Amino acid sequence: MKCKRILLVFWILLFFSAYSSAQSTLIQDISSEISKSQLKNKVKKKGNDFYENIRKQLIDMDSLNFLSYRDTVFFLETFEYETGITHGMIWNKHKSLAYQYFHNKFNFNGPSLFDKKTVGLVEMWNIEKIKSYGEESKLISPSLYFASRAIIKQKEISVDCIAFNEFYLSQ
Protein backbone atom coordinates (compact mmCIF):
# COMPACT_ATOMS: atom_id res chain seq x y z
CA MET A 1 0.00 0.00 0.00
CA LYS A 2 2.83 2.39 0.91
CA CYS A 3 4.54 1.62 -2.40
CA LYS A 4 1.36 2.54 -4.32
CA ARG A 5 1.15 5.91 -2.56
CA ILE A 6 4.76 6.67 -3.33
CA LEU A 7 4.21 5.68 -6.95
CA LEU A 8 1.07 7.86 -7.14
CA VAL A 9 2.92 10.86 -5.69
CA PHE A 10 5.77 10.25 -8.14
CA TRP A 11 3.38 10.23 -11.13
CA ILE A 12 1.60 13.36 -9.93
CA LEU A 13 4.91 15.19 -9.53
CA LEU A 14 6.07 13.98 -12.92
CA PHE A 15 2.82 15.17 -14.54
CA PHE A 16 3.02 18.66 -13.01
CA SER A 17 6.70 18.93 -13.85
CA ALA A 18 6.01 18.04 -17.50
CA TYR A 19 3.05 20.45 -17.62
CA SER A 20 5.11 23.28 -16.13
CA SER A 21 7.93 22.61 -18.59
CA ALA A 22 5.54 22.56 -21.56
CA GLN A 23 3.89 25.78 -20.39
CA SER A 24 7.27 27.46 -19.99
CA THR A 25 8.21 26.38 -23.52
CA LEU A 26 4.91 27.78 -24.85
CA ILE A 27 5.51 31.14 -23.20
CA GLN A 28 9.10 31.27 -24.50
CA ASP A 29 7.80 30.49 -28.01
CA ILE A 30 5.26 33.32 -27.75
CA SER A 31 7.93 35.77 -26.62
CA SER A 32 10.24 34.71 -29.44
CA GLU A 33 7.44 35.01 -32.03
CA ILE A 34 6.65 38.52 -30.80
CA SER A 35 10.29 39.56 -31.30
CA LYS A 36 10.43 37.99 -34.77
CA SER A 37 7.17 39.66 -35.81
CA GLN A 38 8.32 43.06 -34.54
CA LEU A 39 11.56 42.81 -36.52
CA LYS A 40 9.87 41.42 -39.64
CA ASN A 41 7.23 44.15 -39.67
CA LYS A 42 9.80 46.83 -38.79
CA VAL A 43 8.00 47.63 -35.55
CA LYS A 44 11.46 47.47 -33.96
CA LYS A 45 14.96 47.63 -35.36
CA LYS A 46 17.54 44.87 -35.15
CA GLY A 47 19.62 44.39 -32.06
CA ASN A 48 19.12 43.06 -28.57
CA ASP A 49 15.46 42.74 -27.72
CA PHE A 50 15.23 44.44 -24.36
CA TYR A 51 11.57 43.49 -23.89
CA GLU A 52 12.18 39.84 -24.77
CA ASN A 53 14.88 39.72 -22.09
CA ILE A 54 12.37 41.06 -19.56
CA ARG A 55 9.75 38.52 -20.69
CA LYS A 56 12.35 35.74 -20.25
CA GLN A 57 12.91 36.86 -16.68
CA LEU A 58 9.15 36.79 -16.06
CA ILE A 59 9.05 33.25 -17.48
CA ASP A 60 11.92 32.20 -15.21
CA MET A 61 9.99 33.60 -12.24
CA ASP A 62 6.93 31.56 -13.33
CA SER A 63 4.88 34.78 -13.40
CA LEU A 64 3.13 33.91 -16.67
CA ASN A 65 1.78 30.52 -15.65
CA PHE A 66 -1.79 31.64 -16.37
CA LEU A 67 -1.39 31.31 -20.16
CA SER A 68 -2.82 28.24 -21.87
CA TYR A 69 -2.76 26.35 -25.18
CA ARG A 70 -6.10 27.79 -26.32
CA ASP A 71 -5.79 31.44 -25.51
CA THR A 72 -5.43 34.97 -26.78
CA VAL A 73 -2.78 36.91 -24.92
CA PHE A 74 -2.06 40.64 -25.11
CA PHE A 75 1.18 42.47 -24.31
CA LEU A 76 1.75 46.20 -23.78
CA GLU A 77 5.33 47.38 -23.21
CA THR A 78 7.04 50.75 -23.00
CA PHE A 79 10.19 52.37 -21.64
CA GLU A 80 10.17 55.77 -19.91
CA TYR A 81 13.37 57.60 -20.81
CA GLU A 82 12.94 60.15 -18.01
CA THR A 83 12.84 57.55 -15.22
CA GLY A 84 14.52 54.52 -16.80
CA ILE A 85 11.52 52.38 -15.84
CA THR A 86 10.08 49.79 -18.18
CA HIS A 87 6.34 49.25 -17.86
CA GLY A 88 4.54 46.17 -19.07
CA MET A 89 1.21 44.47 -18.95
CA ILE A 90 0.39 40.94 -20.06
CA TRP A 91 -3.15 39.64 -19.95
CA ASN A 92 -5.76 37.22 -21.21
CA LYS A 93 -9.50 37.02 -20.48
CA HIS A 94 -8.86 35.43 -17.07
CA LYS A 95 -5.93 37.28 -15.55
CA SER A 96 -3.50 40.14 -16.03
CA LEU A 97 -0.02 40.97 -14.84
CA ALA A 98 1.20 44.58 -14.70
CA TYR A 99 4.81 45.29 -13.80
CA GLN A 100 7.50 47.91 -13.60
CA TYR A 101 11.11 46.91 -14.25
CA PHE A 102 14.02 49.02 -13.01
CA HIS A 103 17.66 48.08 -12.35
CA ASN A 104 17.01 44.35 -12.88
CA LYS A 105 14.17 44.32 -10.35
CA PHE A 106 10.44 43.87 -10.82
CA ASN A 107 7.67 45.68 -8.99
CA PHE A 108 4.24 44.09 -9.30
CA ASN A 109 2.51 46.28 -6.70
CA GLY A 110 2.31 49.65 -8.42
CA PRO A 111 -0.57 50.83 -10.58
CA SER A 112 -0.46 50.05 -14.27
CA LEU A 113 0.80 52.86 -16.48
CA PHE A 114 -1.68 51.83 -19.17
CA ASP A 115 -5.17 53.28 -18.87
CA LYS A 116 -8.33 51.22 -19.35
CA LYS A 117 -9.18 52.76 -22.73
CA THR A 118 -5.77 51.96 -24.20
CA VAL A 119 -5.95 48.41 -22.82
CA GLY A 120 -9.50 48.08 -24.22
CA LEU A 121 -8.43 49.22 -27.71
CA VAL A 122 -5.54 46.76 -27.68
CA GLU A 123 -7.84 43.98 -26.50
CA MET A 124 -10.27 44.74 -29.36
CA TRP A 125 -7.17 44.93 -31.61
CA ASN A 126 -8.56 48.05 -33.27
CA ILE A 127 -5.35 48.99 -35.08
CA GLU A 128 -6.83 51.86 -37.11
CA LYS A 129 -8.18 53.60 -34.02
CA ILE A 130 -4.99 52.97 -32.03
CA LYS A 131 -2.80 54.42 -34.81
CA SER A 132 -5.16 57.36 -35.28
CA TYR A 133 -5.11 58.23 -31.57
CA GLY A 134 -1.32 57.82 -31.49
CA GLU A 135 -0.85 60.12 -34.49
CA GLU A 136 -3.22 62.73 -33.03
CA SER A 137 -1.59 62.61 -29.58
CA LYS A 138 -1.40 66.03 -27.96
CA LEU A 139 1.20 64.89 -25.45
CA ILE A 140 4.44 66.88 -25.66
CA SER A 141 6.79 63.91 -25.47
CA PRO A 142 4.76 60.72 -25.82
CA SER A 143 6.31 57.35 -25.02
CA LEU A 144 6.42 54.72 -27.72
CA TYR A 145 4.14 51.80 -26.84
CA PHE A 146 4.55 48.30 -28.24
CA ALA A 147 1.41 46.17 -28.33
CA SER A 148 1.28 42.52 -29.31
CA ARG A 149 -1.47 39.94 -29.61
CA ALA A 150 -0.72 36.22 -29.57
CA ILE A 151 -3.44 33.79 -30.58
CA ILE A 152 -2.63 30.28 -29.41
CA LYS A 153 -4.41 27.25 -30.84
CA GLN A 154 -2.82 24.07 -29.51
CA LYS A 155 0.79 24.42 -30.69
CA GLU A 156 0.16 27.07 -33.35
CA ILE A 157 1.00 30.63 -32.38
CA SER A 158 -0.13 33.59 -34.47
CA VAL A 159 1.32 36.98 -33.50
CA ASP A 160 0.42 40.54 -34.52
CA CYS A 161 2.35 43.60 -33.35
CA ILE A 162 2.00 47.36 -33.49
CA ALA A 163 3.96 50.35 -32.20
CA PHE A 164 2.19 53.62 -31.45
CA ASN A 165 2.65 56.87 -29.59
CA GLU A 166 1.20 57.15 -26.12
CA PHE A 167 -2.08 59.04 -26.15
CA TYR A 168 -4.53 60.32 -23.60
CA LEU A 169 -8.26 59.81 -23.90
CA SER A 170 -10.47 61.63 -21.44
CA GLN A 171 -12.47 59.23 -19.31
Backbone as CSV, one residue per row, in Angstrom:
resi,resn,N_x,N_y,N_z,CA_x,CA_y,CA_z,C_x,C_y,C_z
1,MET,0.821,-1.191,0.000,0.000,0.000,0.000,0.873,1.267,0.000
2,LYS,1.926,1.255,0.826,2.833,2.390,0.910,3.539,2.614,-0.430
3,CYS,3.878,1.543,-1.091,4.545,1.624,-2.398,3.621,2.269,-3.435
4,LYS,2.325,1.950,-3.378,1.359,2.536,-4.317,1.231,4.037,-4.100
5,ARG,1.239,4.471,-2.857,1.151,5.906,-2.560,2.382,6.640,-3.079
6,ILE,3.524,6.059,-2.849,4.764,6.673,-3.329,4.752,6.756,-4.849
7,LEU,4.297,5.697,-5.490,4.208,5.684,-6.947,3.213,6.730,-7.443
8,LEU,2.073,6.862,-6.769,1.070,7.858,-7.140,1.644,9.268,-7.005
9,VAL,2.303,9.548,-5.902,2.922,10.856,-5.690,3.972,11.117,-6.768
10,PHE,4.759,10.123,-7.090,5.771,10.254,-8.138,5.125,10.637,-9.468
11,TRP,4.054,9.950,-9.863,3.381,10.230,-11.134,2.747,11.618,-11.141
12,ILE,2.187,12.023,-10.022,1.603,13.362,-9.932,2.693,14.420,-10.099
13,LEU,3.803,14.251,-9.402,4.914,15.195,-9.531,5.470,15.222,-10.949
14,LEU,5.585,14.065,-11.548,6.072,13.978,-12.924,5.128,14.701,-13.878
15,PHE,3.819,14.520,-13.688,2.820,15.172,-14.538,2.931,16.690,-14.430
16,PHE,2.958,17.211,-13.194,3.019,18.658,-13.011,4.346,19.231,-13.488
17,SER,5.401,18.490,-13.351,6.697,18.928,-13.849,6.679,19.027,-15.373
18,ALA,6.113,18.027,-16.028,6.013,18.038,-17.496,5.106,19.167,-17.960
19,TYR,3.986,19.386,-17.251,3.052,20.453,-17.619,3.721,21.813,-17.477
20,SER,4.421,22.014,-16.376,5.106,23.278,-16.134,6.175,23.529,-17.192
21,SER,6.902,22.498,-17.565,7.930,22.615,-18.593,7.314,22.953,-19.948
22,ALA,6.215,22.291,-20.292,5.537,22.558,-21.562,4.988,23.978,-21.585
23,GLN,4.437,24.429,-20.464,3.892,25.778,-20.390,5.012,26.810,-20.526
24,SER,6.127,26.567,-19.891,7.271,27.462,-19.991,7.767,27.546,-21.434
25,THR,7.808,26.412,-22.114,8.209,26.383,-23.524,7.231,27.178,-24.375
26,LEU,5.930,27.028,-24.119,4.908,27.776,-24.852,5.130,29.274,-24.687
27,ILE,5.332,29.717,-23.475,5.506,31.142,-23.204,6.786,31.660,-23.862
28,GLN,7.858,30.875,-23.835,9.097,31.272,-24.503,8.880,31.377,-26.011
29,ASP,8.109,30.446,-26.575,7.804,30.490,-28.007,7.013,31.745,-28.361
30,ILE,6.046,32.100,-27.516,5.256,33.315,-27.755,6.172,34.532,-27.746
31,SER,7.018,34.641,-26.745,7.931,35.772,-26.623,8.851,35.868,-27.837
32,SER,9.368,34.742,-28.273,10.242,34.706,-29.444,9.489,35.121,-30.708
33,GLU,8.255,34.644,-30.862,7.441,35.005,-32.033,7.130,36.498,-32.049
34,ILE,6.897,37.077,-30.874,6.653,38.522,-30.801,7.877,39.271,-31.314
35,SER,9.056,38.899,-30.855,10.288,39.564,-31.295,10.494,39.420,-32.798
36,LYS,10.279,38.217,-33.323,10.429,37.990,-34.768,9.447,38.846,-35.558
37,SER,8.201,38.892,-35.112,7.173,39.663,-35.807,7.494,41.153,-35.776
38,GLN,7.978,41.646,-34.641,8.321,43.062,-34.537,9.466,43.423,-35.478
39,LEU,10.449,42.557,-35.603,11.560,42.815,-36.522,11.111,42.698,-37.972
40,LYS,10.331,41.663,-38.265,9.871,41.424,-39.637,9.007,42.580,-40.142
41,ASN,8.138,43.079,-39.280,7.227,44.154,-39.670,7.793,45.539,-39.382
42,LYS,9.079,45.580,-39.053,9.796,46.827,-38.789,9.159,47.655,-37.670
43,VAL,8.510,46.959,-36.735,7.999,47.630,-35.545,9.181,48.021,-34.670
44,LYS,10.213,47.187,-34.674,11.462,47.470,-33.963,12.622,47.232,-34.909
45,LYS,13.751,47.838,-34.577,14.957,47.631,-35.364,15.738,46.455,-34.806
46,LYS,16.709,46.005,-35.578,17.541,44.870,-35.152,18.348,45.228,-33.911
47,GLY,18.819,44.203,-33.258,19.623,44.391,-32.058,19.054,43.572,-30.920
48,ASN,19.623,43.759,-29.745,19.118,43.058,-28.573,17.670,43.440,-28.326
49,ASP,16.857,42.467,-28.018,15.462,42.745,-27.717,15.308,42.877,-26.207
50,PHE,15.327,44.107,-25.772,15.231,44.438,-24.361,13.967,43.844,-23.738
51,TYR,12.842,43.982,-24.432,11.569,43.490,-23.890,11.535,41.964,-23.835
52,GLU,12.136,41.303,-24.817,12.176,39.837,-24.773,12.998,39.365,-23.572
53,ASN,14.080,40.074,-23.273,14.878,39.719,-22.094,14.056,39.854,-20.814
54,ILE,13.237,40.884,-20.737,12.371,41.059,-19.564,11.337,39.939,-19.510
55,ARG,10.744,39.620,-20.670,9.753,38.524,-20.689,10.401,37.207,-20.260
56,LYS,11.646,36.963,-20.664,12.345,35.736,-20.247,12.506,35.689,-18.729
57,GLN,12.797,36.834,-18.138,12.915,36.865,-16.678,11.570,36.566,-16.012
58,LEU,10.486,37.086,-16.593,9.147,36.786,-16.056,8.840,35.294,-16.173
59,ILE,9.251,34.690,-17.283,9.051,33.247,-17.478,9.832,32.479,-16.419
60,ASP,11.086,32.876,-16.210,11.919,32.198,-15.211,11.332,32.312,-13.808
61,MET,10.622,33.407,-13.547,9.992,33.604,-12.238,8.643,32.884,-12.149
62,ASP,8.219,32.262,-13.257,6.935,31.562,-13.332,5.758,32.520,-13.132
63,SER,5.926,33.772,-13.557,4.880,34.782,-13.401,3.813,34.708,-14.482
64,LEU,4.086,33.979,-15.557,3.134,33.912,-16.670,2.472,32.548,-16.759
65,ASN,2.331,31.877,-15.643,1.781,30.522,-15.650,0.278,30.477,-15.891
66,PHE,-0.355,31.618,-16.114,-1.793,31.640,-16.371,-2.138,31.507,-17.856
67,LEU,-1.143,31.452,-18.724,-1.388,31.306,-20.159,-1.649,29.846,-20.494
68,SER,-2.477,29.615,-21.522,-2.821,28.236,-21.867,-2.715,28.003,-23.375
69,TYR,-2.925,26.757,-23.780,-2.761,26.353,-25.181,-3.916,26.782,-26.081
70,ARG,-4.991,27.243,-25.532,-6.096,27.789,-26.319,-6.414,29.142,-25.702
71,ASP,-5.740,30.157,-26.199,-5.788,31.437,-25.512,-5.481,32.562,-26.490
72,THR,-5.893,33.762,-26.122,-5.434,34.972,-26.780,-4.795,35.818,-25.693
73,VAL,-3.557,36.195,-25.923,-2.778,36.914,-24.919,-2.350,38.254,-25.506
74,PHE,-2.422,39.291,-24.679,-2.056,40.636,-25.108,-0.871,41.129,-24.288
75,PHE,-0.011,41.912,-24.944,1.183,42.472,-24.310,1.226,43.967,-24.613
76,LEU,1.469,44.776,-23.612,1.753,46.201,-23.783,3.077,46.467,-23.080
77,GLU,3.994,47.139,-23.772,5.327,47.378,-23.215,5.802,48.767,-23.618
78,THR,6.461,49.448,-22.691,7.043,50.751,-22.997,8.196,51.041,-22.042
79,PHE,9.041,51.961,-22.449,10.187,52.374,-21.639,10.102,53.880,-21.449
80,GLU,10.171,54.337,-20.201,10.169,55.772,-19.907,11.613,56.266,-19.830
81,TYR,11.996,57.105,-20.771,13.371,57.603,-20.811,13.693,58.494,-19.614
82,GLU,12.697,59.237,-19.131,12.937,60.155,-18.015,13.297,59.413,-16.730
83,THR,12.650,58.274,-16.487,12.839,57.549,-15.225,13.691,56.291,-15.369
84,GLY,13.802,55.777,-16.582,14.518,54.521,-16.799,13.699,53.297,-16.427
85,ILE,12.397,53.486,-16.228,11.516,52.384,-15.836,10.835,51.802,-17.068
86,THR,10.833,50.487,-17.147,10.079,49.786,-18.184,8.748,49.370,-17.575
87,HIS,7.680,49.639,-18.309,6.338,49.253,-17.862,5.819,48.177,-18.803
88,GLY,5.127,47.224,-18.248,4.545,46.175,-19.072,3.247,45.666,-18.487
89,MET,2.450,45.117,-19.359,1.208,44.472,-18.945,0.984,43.298,-19.886
90,ILE,0.664,42.154,-19.302,0.388,40.936,-20.060,-0.922,40.400,-19.522
91,TRP,-1.860,40.100,-20.435,-3.152,39.636,-19.949,-3.863,38.741,-20.951
92,ASN,-4.802,37.976,-20.411,-5.762,37.222,-21.209,-7.129,37.486,-20.592
93,LYS,-8.152,36.722,-20.991,-9.498,37.015,-20.485,-9.670,36.634,-19.016
94,HIS,-8.737,35.886,-18.450,-8.865,35.428,-17.067,-8.014,36.205,-16.066
95,LYS,-6.865,36.696,-16.507,-5.931,37.283,-15.551,-5.030,38.290,-16.253
96,SER,-4.474,39.198,-15.471,-3.500,40.142,-16.026,-2.333,40.302,-15.059
97,LEU,-1.224,40.721,-15.623,-0.018,40.970,-14.842,0.554,42.306,-15.304
98,ALA,0.589,43.285,-14.404,1.203,44.578,-14.697,2.489,44.664,-13.885
99,TYR,3.526,45.226,-14.496,4.809,45.294,-13.797,5.580,46.541,-14.189
100,GLN,6.494,46.905,-13.314,7.502,47.912,-13.597,8.845,47.202,-13.422
101,TYR,9.791,47.547,-14.279,11.111,46.912,-14.253,12.152,48.022,-14.214
102,PHE,13.013,47.980,-13.187,14.018,49.024,-13.010,15.239,48.422,-12.326
103,HIS,16.403,48.597,-12.907,17.665,48.076,-12.350,17.570,46.586,-12.034
104,ASN,17.109,45.816,-13.002,17.015,44.353,-12.885,16.088,43.875,-11.770
105,LYS,15.135,44.711,-11.382,14.172,44.320,-10.354,12.758,44.605,-10.844
106,PHE,11.847,43.721,-10.469,10.441,43.872,-10.820,9.655,44.427,-9.644
107,ASN,8.655,45.231,-9.964,7.667,45.677,-8.989,6.300,45.322,-9.570
108,PHE,5.559,44.505,-8.850,4.237,44.087,-9.304,3.128,44.785,-8.517
109,ASN,3.487,45.685,-7.602,2.505,46.281,-6.700,1.993,47.643,-7.145
110,GLY,2.714,48.308,-8.012,2.310,49.646,-8.422,1.152,49.615,-9.404
111,PRO,0.527,50.769,-9.605,-0.571,50.830,-10.577,-0.030,50.687,-11.999
112,SER,-0.853,50.198,-12.875,-0.455,50.048,-14.273,-0.365,51.421,-14.924
113,LEU,0.643,51.622,-15.730,0.798,52.864,-16.476,-0.284,52.984,-17.555
114,PHE,-0.763,51.855,-18.028,-1.675,51.825,-19.167,-3.118,52.011,-18.700
115,ASP,-3.791,53.015,-19.277,-5.169,53.277,-18.869,-6.135,52.263,-19.492
116,LYS,-7.335,52.213,-18.939,-8.333,51.218,-19.351,-8.721,51.356,-20.820
117,LYS,-8.779,52.579,-21.320,-9.182,52.762,-22.726,-8.111,52.241,-23.685
118,THR,-6.846,52.486,-23.359,-5.765,51.960,-24.196,-5.773,50.438,-24.164
119,VAL,-5.897,49.871,-22.966,-5.952,48.412,-22.818,-7.149,47.855,-23.588
120,GLY,-8.298,48.527,-23.506,-9.497,48.080,-24.221,-9.315,48.094,-25.731
121,LEU,-8.679,49.150,-26.260,-8.433,49.221,-27.707,-7.486,48.116,-28.161
122,VAL,-6.468,47.843,-27.342,-5.538,46.758,-27.683,-6.280,45.427,-27.642
123,GLU,-7.101,45.237,-26.624,-7.839,43.978,-26.500,-8.800,43.771,-27.673
124,MET,-9.399,44.853,-28.175,-10.266,44.741,-29.364,-9.423,44.634,-30.637
125,TRP,-8.150,44.898,-30.517,-7.174,44.928,-31.607,-7.660,45.839,-32.740
126,ASN,-8.078,47.045,-32.333,-8.564,48.050,-33.267,-7.379,48.908,-33.709
127,ILE,-6.613,48.375,-34.662,-5.354,48.995,-35.080,-5.564,50.390,-35.666
128,GLU,-6.600,50.554,-36.492,-6.830,51.865,-37.114,-7.055,52.937,-36.053
129,LYS,-7.885,52.626,-35.067,-8.182,53.597,-34.019,-6.946,53.855,-33.155
130,ILE,-6.205,52.808,-32.834,-4.988,52.968,-32.028,-3.995,53.873,-32.756
131,LYS,-3.748,53.601,-34.037,-2.801,54.417,-34.812,-3.287,55.857,-34.915
132,SER,-4.580,56.024,-35.150,-5.156,57.355,-35.279,-4.979,58.151,-33.986
133,TYR,-5.298,57.549,-32.850,-5.111,58.232,-31.567,-3.635,58.534,-31.325
134,GLY,-2.755,57.606,-31.662,-1.323,57.822,-31.486,-0.807,58.965,-32.335
135,GLU,-1.278,59.052,-33.582,-0.847,60.121,-34.486,-1.399,61.474,-34.060
136,GLU,-2.578,61.481,-33.458,-3.217,62.727,-33.030,-2.862,63.098,-31.594
137,SER,-1.946,62.390,-30.987,-1.595,62.609,-29.584,-1.175,64.052,-29.345
138,LYS,-1.725,64.645,-28.318,-1.403,66.032,-27.958,-0.330,66.089,-26.866
139,LEU,0.165,64.923,-26.475,1.202,64.892,-25.449,2.497,65.468,-26.016
140,ILE,3.225,66.203,-25.201,4.437,66.878,-25.659,5.530,65.884,-26.028
141,SER,5.754,64.902,-25.202,6.790,63.905,-25.465,6.228,62.512,-25.181
142,PRO,5.404,62.008,-26.099,4.760,60.716,-25.824,5.751,59.552,-25.863
143,SER,5.515,58.587,-24.992,6.311,57.353,-25.016,5.867,56.505,-26.196
144,LEU,6.755,55.658,-26.665,6.416,54.716,-27.721,5.941,53.426,-27.066
145,TYR,4.726,53.026,-27.388,4.138,51.800,-26.843,4.270,50.689,-27.877
146,PHE,4.534,49.491,-27.398,4.553,48.297,-28.237,3.434,47.389,-27.756
147,ALA,2.518,47.072,-28.659,1.409,46.169,-28.325,1.534,44.923,-29.188
148,SER,1.239,43.794,-28.587,1.281,42.516,-29.311,0.080,41.683,-28.907
149,ARG,-0.378,40.895,-29.862,-1.465,39.943,-29.609,-0.993,38.586,-30.092
150,ALA,-1.091,37.598,-29.213,-0.717,36.224,-29.568,-1.957,35.354,-29.458
151,ILE,-2.311,34.721,-30.567,-3.439,33.789,-30.581,-2.848,32.389,-30.595
152,ILE,-3.201,31.615,-29.580,-2.630,30.279,-29.405,-3.723,29.252,-29.629
153,LYS,-3.495,28.370,-30.582,-4.410,27.250,-30.838,-3.563,25.992,-30.837
154,GLN,-3.657,25.253,-29.745,-2.817,24.069,-29.507,-1.358,24.492,-29.596
155,LYS,-0.632,24.053,-30.610,0.790,24.416,-30.689,1.058,25.491,-31.735
156,GLU,0.002,25.999,-32.365,0.160,27.068,-33.350,0.048,28.416,-32.656
157,ILE,0.990,29.298,-32.971,0.999,30.633,-32.382,0.981,31.654,-33.512
158,SER,-0.024,32.513,-33.498,-0.131,33.588,-34.473,0.059,34.908,-33.725
159,VAL,0.980,35.747,-34.211,1.315,36.980,-33.501,1.130,38.186,-34.410
160,ASP,0.538,39.238,-33.850,0.421,40.539,-34.517,1.021,41.583,-33.586
161,CYS,1.694,42.586,-34.167,2.353,43.605,-33.347,2.123,44.988,-33.937
162,ILE,2.141,45.971,-33.064,2.002,47.358,-33.492,2.790,48.240,-32.524
163,ALA,3.338,49.327,-33.040,3.964,50.350,-32.203,3.172,51.631,-32.413
164,PHE,2.950,52.373,-31.336,2.193,53.619,-31.453,2.599,54.570,-30.343
165,ASN,2.348,55.858,-30.595,2.649,56.870,-29.590,1.610,56.829,-28.483
166,GLU,2.089,57.047,-27.274,1.198,57.150,-26.122,0.175,58.249,-26.407
167,PHE,-1.041,58.028,-25.981,-2.084,59.044,-26.147,-2.938,59.088,-24.898
168,TYR,-3.656,60.167,-24.755,-4.534,60.317,-23.599,-5.955,60.489,-24.104
169,LEU,-6.842,59.672,-23.596,-8.265,59.805,-23.898,-8.973,60.194,-22.614
170,SER,-9.754,61.242,-22.665,-10.473,61.631,-21.441,-11.467,60.543,-21.084
171,GLN,-11.608,60.314,-19.800,-12.471,59.231,-19.313,-13.910,59.533,-19.517
